Amino acid sequence: MTTALVFPGQGSQTVGMGKALADAFPAAREVFERVDAALGEALSKLIFAGPEAELTLTANAQPALMATSLAAFRALESEAGLDVARDSVFVAGHSLGEYSALCAAGALTLEDTARLLRIRGAAMQQAVPVGEGAMAAILGLELDVVSAIAAEAAQDGGVCQAANDNGGGQVVISGAKAAVERAMELAKTKGAKRALSLPVSAPFHCALMQPAAFAMAAALAATTIVKPRVPLVANVSARPLSDPEAVRASLVAQVTGAVRWRESVQFMAAQGVDRFVEIGAGKVLAGLVKRVAAGASAISVGTPADVEAYKTARAA
């Protein structure tokens, strides 16, 4: 089988994620210890014990999800013999998951990844005052239809854009609260099965995030990025990147640009990938992959039992 490793984004966080990994595997425990040291605080305590409201804050959730993904990844390396260059042909991540993917592929150090995500989360939160932005999931319509609806909603004032094309008729829109609400009503009149407001604290992946893009451009300019051991299939282009400067530019563009997840999965499948391994908290990406790439297998690895199952399957 030809494998891609994929890493989840915001929304997959839960209190207690990664704790069993840290308890079971020294390599996983070391990840949390190093992230704590890099940030100068006990983020692992918040991850393992909450409170949930604090963990969900963007500035905490982003490095927390990365730490959990890398803990699972290091456990796969140490316990199941995973080698990213030998055992996969691409890495990819959903939004902040791109940083996890780049760290796993050796393009970023763990410490730099943690610091970048703390900056990214804080900058995204500060870009738009709470309550002025919104995001919503439009179900049952494809990207071109939702993009047209968003453009129509924006004509009456306020940013509204397609932010995530997740596949399977799930497109997320983002922008000014009033414009997003108009788009939700329009979507219902144009055949959407549902239009659901998302419980997020900021309107990610739209033009309102431009202040955060400036902050990330500065932070990334001061960070060393090396060639990843396998190419990253980037959110903004749905194509593989290996050049460090191209990776840097893509990470900046990603702050205001759409996450082209459906196209990313389709591209990898077209290149022969028939197994996707989601590494980290939750099973969101595995579910999306199955809806986009018919016939491909998708598994999630986020617990010691998942690591053992991967190890057993590898030995078979």
Secondary structure, 3 states (H helix, E strand, C coil): CCEEEEECCCCCCCCCCCHHHHHHCHHHHHHHHHHHHHHCCCHHHHHHHCCHHHHHCHHHHHHHHHHHHHHHHHHHHHHHCCCHHHHCCEEEECCCHHHHHHHHCCCCCHHHHHHHHHHHHHHHHHHCCCCCEEEEEEECCCHHHHHHHHHHHHCCCCCEEEEEECCCCEEEEEEEHHHHHHHHHHHHHCCCCEEEECCCCCCCCCHHHHHHHHHHHHHHHCCCCCCCCCCEECCCCCCEECCHHHHHHHHHHHHHCCECHHHHHHHHHHCCCCEEEEECCCCHHHHHHHHHCCCCEEEEECCHHHHHHHHHHHHC
